[in-house]
Amino acid sequence: MIVKNNQLKQDILTALADKEMLKILDLSMYNSKSVNDIIRESDISYTTIYRKIKWLLDKELLIVDKINLSPEGKKYTTFRSVLKSIIIRYKKDEIIVEAEENVDLIGKIGGHFFSIPNTL
């Protein structure tokens, strides 16, 4: 699917240009990951992870997959990437962004990301 919304294009490009956000998206593409999972697998600091996850959630490039309860009774959230692959092309005065949605999530989010009018 070709992304037509300029703000969404800019958000995708911003995420791809940031090495920490890119790592978060990579780690959460196929499996839900908690903040602690991402910290363990990426060596990114706790505060940076939270700041980047918040930004990705705000831009709807990451979603909350589940809210879980640990054996100790503590709640924790797991996240998933909304997109599975992204192709960027640049032609004179035009940036073309093609995005493939994470098919595993479509049922969970009810197509929310891809059904917002005038977004794509």
C-alpha positions in Angstrom: 0.0 0.0 0.0 1.3 3.5 -0.9 1.2 6.0 2.0 -0.3 9.2 0.8 -0.6 11.2 4.0 2.5 13.5 4.2 2.6 13.5 8.0 2.6 9.7 8.1 5.3 9.6 5.5 7.4 12.0 7.6 6.8 9.9 10.8 7.9 6.7 9.0 11.0 8.4 7.7 11.8 9.8 11.1 11.4 6.4 12.8 13.6 4.8 10.2 16.3 7.4 10.6 16.5 6.9 14.4 18.6 3.9 15.3 16.8 3.2 18.6 13.4 3.5 17.1 14.4 1.2 14.2 15.7 -1.3 16.7 12.4 -1.2 18.7 10.5 -1.7 15.4 12.8 -4.6 14.4 12.4 -6.4 17.7 8.7 -6.0 17.9 7.9 -6.9 14.3 7.2 -10.6 14.6 6.8 -11.1 18.4 5.3 -8.9 21.1 8.0 -7.4 23.3 7.9 -5.8 26.7 10.1 -2.8 27.7 12.3 -5.2 29.6 12.6 -7.6 26.6 13.6 -4.7 24.4 16.2 -3.4 26.9 17.7 -6.9 27.3 17.8 -7.5 23.5 19.0 -4.0 22.5 21.2 -2.5 25.2 19.2 0.8 24.9 18.7 2.6 28.1 15.4 2.4 30.0 14.6 6.1 29.7 15.4 6.1 26.0 13.2 3.0 25.4 10.2 4.6 27.1 10.6 7.9 25.3 11.0 6.2 21.9 8.1 3.8 22.5 5.8 6.7 23.5 6.7 8.5 20.3 6.0 5.4 18.2 2.7 4.8 20.0 1.7 8.4 19.5 2.4 8.1 15.7 0.6 4.7 15.6 3.7 2.9 14.3 3.7 0.7 17.4 0.6 -0.7 19.2 -0.1 -2.2 22.6 -0.5 -5.9 21.9 -1.3 -7.1 25.4 -1.4 -6.1 29.0 0.0 -9.0 31.0 0.2 -10.0 34.6 3.5 -11.3 35.9 3.8 -14.2 38.3 4.5 -11.6 41.0 1.2 -9.9 40.2 2.7 -6.9 38.4 1.2 -5.6 35.2 3.4 -5.1 32.1 2.6 -4.2 28.5 3.9 -5.9 25.3 4.2 -4.0 22.0 4.1 -4.9 18.3 5.2 -3.0 15.2 2.3 -2.0 12.9 4.4 -2.3 9.8 6.2 -5.3 8.4 8.2 -3.8 5.6 8.7 -0.3 4.2 10.0 0.7 0.8 11.1 4.3 0.2 11.6 5.7 -3.3 12.7 9.2 -4.2 11.8 10.8 -7.6 12.3 14.4 -8.4 10.3 16.4 -5.8 8.5 13.3 -4.6 9.1 10.7 -1.8 7.1 7.5 -2.3 6.6 5.4 0.8 5.2 1.9 0.4 4.3 0.1 3.6 3.2 -3.5 4.2 1.1 -3.9 7.3 1.9 -6.5 9.9 -0.7 -9.1 8.9 -0.7 -10.7 12.3 -2.0 -7.6 13.9 -4.8 -6.7 11.5 -7.3 -8.8 13.4 -6.2 -7.3 16.7 -6.4 -3.7 15.7 -9.4 -4.2 13.4 -7.6 -2.5 10.6 -7.7 0.7 12.6 -4.4 2.0 11.3 -5.3 1.3 7.7 -8.9 2.5 7.8 -8.5 6.0 9.1 -10.0 8.3 6.5 -7.5 10.5 4.6 -4.6 9.1 6.6 -3.0 7.0 3.9 
